[in-house]
Amino acid sequence: MFWRNNILAVLLLCCTWCLATSEEFHEALTFRPLQDGRLATRFTFTTLLRGAYPRDPSTLQEEDESQHYAIFPLALGQVLREYAVTELHLTLNAGKWDYDHWGYPDEPGVGTGAELWAWMGESAARSVDERWKGLRNALSGQFCASLGSLDEQRTTSPELTFRPEGSLPQWGTTHQLRHGTLPSEHVCTENLTPFLKLLPCKSLTGIASLLNPHRLFDADWHGLGVHVRYLENEGIEVRLSFQSVFDPVRYSNGRRDWSLRSVFDRVIDRSCPIAHSSEIRVAIPKEETAVAITPDSYTTHAGFVYFNVSNASKPLDISMSWPDEQKFEYGSSQSRGRLSVSITNHMPITIQTSYLESMPWLLQFYLHSLQIYSNGVSRDDLISIVSYIPSVPHVRPTLFQAILTLPPKSTLHLSMDVIKPFLRYTEHPPDAQRGWDLPPAVLVPLLHSNSSTLDPGLSNPPSGFEQLRLPRRMYTPVLLVDLATPDFSMPYNVIIMSCTLIALIFGMVFNLLTRKFTLIRVSPEPK
Amino acid sequence: MKAVLFLFALVCTLWQCVHAQIPSEQEQHVTSFFNSHGGSTSRHTNNWAVLVCSSRYWFNYRHMANALGMYRTVKRLGIPDSNIILMLADDTACNSRNKFPGCVYASAARDLDLYGDNIEVDYRGYEVTVENFIRVLTGRMDPSVPRSKRLLTDDRSNVFVYMTGHGGNEFLKFQDNEEISAFDIADAFEQMWQKKRYNEIFFMIDTCQANTMYSKFYSPNILATGSSELDENSYSHENDRDLGISVIDRFTHHILRFMEGVNKTSQATMQDLFNVYDYEKFMSHAGVRSDLFRRPLDQTYITDFFGGVSQAEVMSPPLSLSPSSNEGSEPENVPESELPVELDQSLDFTSWISSDTNATVRSADEVYGYDGILHELNSRAHAPKQGENMQSVRAWVSTGLLVALVGWVGSNTT
């Protein structure tokens, strides 16, 4: 009896171990001190489901085969299979990414607000638009964000800019892209809570235990991202990331030293036992000043310092300090938002970039008035328009995709006249006097013009591209535009005034017509 | 002759109908369970909460804090996030004006952070509209709306509806843009009653002239309370000098202070809660409407609405249950993981249970022995099948009789 029970337990363990090897979980945390004294951090939680395929959209009419996940997040997996999504990217960001002082982010999706885009295969059973609606509603419930309002008035299909980051399976049907942004979306603890629930160790052990919302949402810039992609020969990968830019100078007395305790107000007490790899990377700054990193148990490679969290002694608190500095002074920067776009090329070579502007219909372009100036000289040859889908008021946003050629070491100014159509009074948001947030424009640097072939559809850039250290995508800041806002109290005022006038006029006319003045002789009192 | 046959056929069909309506044993058992305390229990099996803050903008911080205070209370007393619909019209915790990011406080002393680390807001920002609120209550939604945004109540659910914001005589303002009237809410509750979407509703509202909002209800089993009478304002409680605005309203503040003394096993009643109402403290006359509520208030527990607690019967097993000793009598349909290992006969099972549920506990001797329970469970598992079999046999026999009669009549007449 005893052995029978044991054999059963051993068999069960073997089964779960076999299943577990088909799923891998890696977690990593990267620190990068920035030149203006800030600290860029990036949490990455990657779950790889080996040997899995996205659901074929032609099977949408039938029952789906059951999926068994041990580490892979079940809630997200169910949503992906329900709507047969091949690739999904959701980012929720707050703040403005300062490219001038912070360089390029590790994760390119830094547009302010909520951005959701997905590649889905076509299907005769359920259309891509129908599945897009279901997908954004399901994700809005999952992540407590208002993604359900990314309706057809905010959805476009900019296939030139948002290329698939994984592979698209060959099913014989084409894949379509759906993209929507909500630049005014707030990000707060309620978005982080379901994010943490998708992790196998939740926020109890491992690197995820550092995610303290009271510190994360105090950062100068923060954003969380959910990226799902299909990698051929490997499987489905879910990457949950949280990027933020902290300001240690603000927390301390003018010093840019930082530690896990000072940044997150937490340390790592236990490592996540399910993680295949769990490491913390710290980028060594390239300046000459001396830097001290504690604890000493790290390895160095290619300008980074690596800590293995599973082997390190707990509680683990990593700190970096500049012992020779007394005080750090940071300069102030100011940026203004204009409807025109100015792009500066600091490199000594010509760069070609695709430029995407997807504007809600409340701002319409006059494309004939598009002007390009490079260093003060009008240069119309620097832009070549690839596609322009004009907006239809109350129905569809504008989609404008063009290729810009940036000469070396120059600044390009693009400007265009716009017109603001009239909104119906029911379309105004409750805080109408604030204005409308406009989504950011997206720039994707393509191969530089040294190569004769220009292939914007390349999802895996060649090795020369990497050497240039060009980012995959760049976002412009989000703008706020004022539209003609009606006086919402006007109907009440008009009714009151006109009713008063009518009452007065009617009263006077009625009196004039019907009132008769007669003389009455008042006889003296009889004595 | 034909008349006799017709009458016979009629009697057969009537007999079938009557048999189909006799309640099964299962239903009788359920009804007697809920009536076991003389009918004064709430008869609910699950609790839901709908918490609405309908004001936007930073200076309405106190309305957000009101709703979050209720959220925390309701979660602490046991209602899970899946049963709570929280609607916040603006983002206060991560607002750029908030000096304490990620935190919402309900007192100037800042001793308790209501936002915490584990919060789920179901409707936020522009999604908090009158239309969405009424859709949540009535359940009429687009099929693509996810589960976390639906009120999935049934006829044994107790629902706690809390609303706060700026209001007036029979209306409540949503985001300074639109209004919901007392008639709308009354009609929504009536729709819920017609569709059997609630067992009892506790409606609490904290606005100016709040008592007018519940004056129009006409559906049964609703208990309502408001913070001020007609032509009266509800006042805020205290200001925070660092944040620069008021952080909580008086009515909600005193209710939350009372709730801090209530835990999951508390026997505090609604009458105790309403005894807290005091004009000196609130500066307004808070009211209660209980004419639609069929139970007396001093026998209605707070946890009937605020907690995730319902009536349960627990039978304490009289045997010790270590897995290795019971070889033969171990039942197959109870999984091993659920049996407490090494449970002594001497262990007082009632104390183990009462620490986290408000259950009615009876010892095993009163009701059944342990083996008796299993026998009951097994027989009850089979009984419905037997009942169903009997019904189908009866149905076939009577239809067969009818067909035979019709055939005989036909053959006789030709």
HADDOCK unambig.tbl for C-alpha pairs under 7 A between the chains (distance, minus, plus):
assign (segid A and resid 134 and name CA) (segid B and resid 144 and name CA) 5.28 0.50 0.50
assign (segid A and resid 137 and name CA) (segid B and resid 144 and name CA) 6.23 0.50 0.50
assign (segid A and resid 137 and name CA) (segid B and resid 145 and name CA) 5.89 0.50 0.50
assign (segid A and resid 137 and name CA) (segid B and resid 146 and name CA) 6.30 0.50 0.50
assign (segid A and resid 138 and name CA) (segid B and resid 146 and name CA) 5.34 0.50 0.50
assign (segid A and resid 141 and name CA) (segid B and resid 146 and name CA) 5.47 0.50 0.50
assign (segid A and resid 141 and name CA) (segid B and resid 148 and name CA) 5.74 0.50 0.50
assign (segid A and resid 141 and name CA) (segid B and resid 149 and name CA) 6.57 0.50 0.50
assign (segid A and resid 144 and name CA) (segid B and resid 120 and name CA) 6.57 0.50 0.50
assign (segid A and resid 144 and name CA) (segid B and resid 121 and name CA) 5.94 0.50 0.50
assign (segid A and resid 144 and name CA) (segid B and resid 122 and name CA) 5.72 0.50 0.50
assign (segid A and resid 188 and name CA) (segid B and resid 94 and name CA) 5.61 0.50 0.50
assign (segid A and resid 188 and name CA) (segid B and resid 102 and name CA) 6.96 0.50 0.50
assign (segid A and resid 189 and name CA) (segid B and resid 102 and name CA) 6.67 0.50 0.50
assign (segid A and resid 189 and name CA) (segid B and resid 117 and name CA) 6.61 0.50 0.50
assign (segid A and resid 189 and name CA) (segid B and resid 119 and name CA) 6.73 0.50 0.50
assign (segid A and resid 190 and name CA) (segid B and resid 119 and name CA) 5.21 0.50 0.50
assign (segid A and resid 190 and name CA) (segid B and resid 120 and name CA) 4.83 0.50 0.50
assign (segid A and resid 190 and name CA) (segid B and resid 121 and name CA) 5.93 0.50 0.50
assign (segid A and resid 193 and name CA) (segid B and resid 118 and name CA) 5.52 0.50 0.50
assign (segid A and resid 193 and name CA) (segid B and resid 119 and name CA) 6.41 0.50 0.50
assign (segid A and resid 193 and name CA) (segid B and resid 120 and name CA) 6.94 0.50 0.50
assign (segid A and resid 213 and name CA) (segid B and resid 102 and name CA) 6.24 0.50 0.50
assign (segid A and resid 213 and name CA) (segid B and resid 117 and name CA) 6.55 0.50 0.50
assign (segid A and resid 214 and name CA) (segid B and resid 101 and name CA) 5.81 0.50 0.50
assign (segid A and resid 214 and name CA) (segid B and resid 102 and name CA) 4.79 0.50 0.50
assign (segid A and resid 214 and name CA) (segid B and resid 103 and name CA) 6.97 0.50 0.50
assign (segid A and resid 217 and name CA) (segid B and resid 94 and name CA) 6.55 0.50 0.50
assign (segid A and resid 217 and name CA) (segid B and resid 101 and name CA) 6.09 0.50 0.50
assign (segid A and resid 217 and name CA) (segid B and resid 102 and name CA) 6.25 0.50 0.50
assign (segid A and resid 218 and name CA) (segid B and resid 101 and name CA) 5.48 0.50 0.50
assign (segid A and resid 430 and name CA) (segid B and resid 175 and name CA) 6.06 0.50 0.50
assign (segid A and resid 430 and name CA) (segid B and resid 176 and name CA) 6.63 0.50 0.50
assign (segid A and resid 430 and name CA) (segid B and resid 177 and name CA) 5.24 0.50 0.50
